[in-house]
Amino acid sequence: MENAAERRRFEEQVAWKEVDQLHAATLQFAGKCLELKKLCVALCAALVVWLADKDTRFVECAALALALLLFFWLADAQNFYYQRKTRRGIAAALGRARVARGLGNSMSPLGLEKDAVGSVLSSLLNASQLFYFYIGVGVLVALALTHHA
């Protein structure tokens, strides 16, 4: 009987270690999302200032700015996807810790697996990604004002 109790304690400890590691990874992904947004704003502002003095058409400037935004949007969506994936891992590890402790396994909605397509789409199109839409509108307005369409 002691062997089964020791095994449950070991399984619970392993699950908690996994939770700690996944939590640290989730925080890193969240930090990278924030850093990408700050870098995007800085580069978009620099691009608008740089393009304001150029003798290029508005359409060319807009295409360049939107390509830059698209790059940041996709990089941010990738970080968001992996952030969600680690959160699902945390929920699964917490479920294993609950089972090891004998509390049953009540998974949170965060731990429910989504299909791959739905998970990718929700990473690409979520409330956090609206940031890039607003920045894009701001950049296009600034370019329109500086280039007089």
Secondary structure, DSSP 8 states (H G I E B T S, - for coil): -HHHHHHHHHHHHHHHHHHHHHHHHHHHHHHHHHHHHHHHHHHHHHHHHHHHTS---HHHHHHHHHHHHHHHHHHHHHHHHHHHHHHHHHHHHHHHHHHHHTS-----GGGS---HHHHHHHHHSSGGGHHHHHHHHHHHHHHHHHHT-
